[in-house]
């Protein structure tokens, strides 16, 4: 890439200059810190940060462990079976938070528009940077260099005219990589994405799309918006906009997350409570992964149920100590489903959300659930 290509501005539709959004994602953040701080014990070895077997959960896996199928939010017993040489390392949240703050200060040196997603990733809008040329590419280069010089840690980054493209791009060349998607190239870039990569498309929606012949971004680009809204409601319009590279979501500094959850819409009504529990299992897993990725726990768990005729009801409980694991969420969801009794009508949608959030550093691991009346 030439210097001119690096320093030129983004030109969007109708010759209007496009935004420059950078997504910075630290590489195996917790595991990398442990390898940096204890090189004689962990450098170049497969490690998993988190509680060990039989009941622990993997919070982060080093790149040496990932080829074995070890990943975050995985039960430690399963990770141990997949990699016999795996080393379990107790997490040091205070150290990770301290490093995260150092990195945040580096990012704020380039723009005030920094939106943290978790301790190890953030969006930046560098359209009008504090320092350096107005080049997302060059700024992303410098940020990665500065992070390494300051902390000894590597980061990957994606650059694009919107948040969706920047985030997907940051995962393209990990670890220690940089992928730039210019405005004139983004529709082609999006066309090559599998449908599961699109924001808001989970397993159930992806399955429904595949039945409609929509397998990737190119198919989504060619599908009329009215057909998408017919099958997916308002979400169909959102999917179409992403596919065409229209992502005007602003980078929001100091975003205050109130809750975190997941839900699934099913192709057929579900009437049997045991089938509902089976479907809730995968939803609880997704919510647990998101909580652990964001290093959050919550004290209020809400179960959402929508019937086939779109009537929505919720059941909620608040407990004394916050939760973040799939097992805890399922225990609470099971009891919510049973009290005051199983749903009288078949359901078409189930969801779990967690609120009253707090950071993991404030609480030790919960050993026993208390379920209030």
Order of alpha helices (4+ residues) and beta strands (2+ residues): alpha-beta-alpha-alpha-beta-beta-alpha-alpha-beta-alpha-beta-beta-alpha-beta-alpha-beta-alpha-alpha-alpha-alpha-alpha-beta-alpha-beta-beta-alpha-beta
